[in-house]
Amino acid sequence: MKSIPEKPNNGQVNFDDMINDLIKNFLEKLLKSELTEFLNYDKYEVTGKNSGNNRNGNYSR
């Protein structure tokens, strides 16, 4: 998410984009925490290595 909202030429902040970014970031954090809870180990923890329940990686959307 951008720390300073971009302003269109008329000087107004586009709140629709800000809301969309906020929702997107919230959902991504929610899904990451859900994965951590489901797998019962934090990201980069050695506990999950070769357990059959591994993280496969991700990419930004």
Phi and psi in degrees as a GROMACS rama.xvg file:
@    title "Ramachandran Plot"
@    xaxis  label "Phi"
@    yaxis  label "Psi"
@TYPE xy
-76.8559  137.98  LYS-2
-75.1056  -33.1454  SER-3
-117.129  121.218  ILE-4
-64.4657  141.064  PRO-5
-75.1348  142.513  GLU-6
-108.145  130.28  LYS-7
-64.6277  175.152  PRO-8
-57.8256  -28.1816  ASN-9
-83.1346  1.17267  ASN-10
87.4292  4.02141  GLY-11
-97.9016  149.123  GLN-12
-83.8995  137.908  VAL-13
-87.0674  97.0027  ASN-14
-71.4755  -25.5657  PHE-15
-62.0151  -44.3387  ASP-16
-65.8067  -38.8753  ASP-17
-63.8413  -43.1687  MET-18
-64.6657  -43.7327  ILE-19
-61.3868  -43.2873  ASN-20
-63.6906  -41.1449  ASP-21
-62.5669  -46.2091  LEU-22
-64.8606  -42.6004  ILE-23
-60.5819  -47.5199  LYS-24
-64.2424  -40.1587  ASN-25
-61.9359  -46.2057  PHE-26
-65.7239  -37.9958  LEU-27
-64.7949  -42.9411  GLU-28
-65.0018  -38.8478  LYS-29
-62.6186  -45.1806  LEU-30
-67.2052  -37.4276  LEU-31
-65.1313  -41.8349  LYS-32
-70.0644  -32.8994  SER-33
-65.4347  -39.9357  GLU-34
-64.2427  -42.4452  LEU-35
-61.4127  -43.2327  THR-36
-66.1625  -40.9807  GLU-37
-66.8962  -41.0359  PHE-38
-81.8416  -14.3412  LEU-39
64.8762  28.6632  ASN-40
-157.325  151.076  TYR-41
-76.7613  162.696  ASP-42
-61.8927  139.866  LYS-43
71.0897  10.1897  TYR-44
-80.2368  141.181  GLU-45
-70.5957  -22.6866  VAL-46
-53.9071  -38.5273  THR-47
-84.6027  -6.51553  GLY-48
-65.7405  127.911  LYS-49
56.8142  30.4559  ASN-50
-91.3063  -7.30763  SER-51
88.5549  -9.55742  GLY-52
-122.611  65.0994  ASN-53
-98.1444  157.207  ASN-54
-81.1687  135.099  ARG-55
-96.2383  1.12101  ASN-56
97.4733  176.78  GLY-57
-156.063  176.519  ASN-58
-148.328  155.732  TYR-59
-77.2395  147.075  SER-60
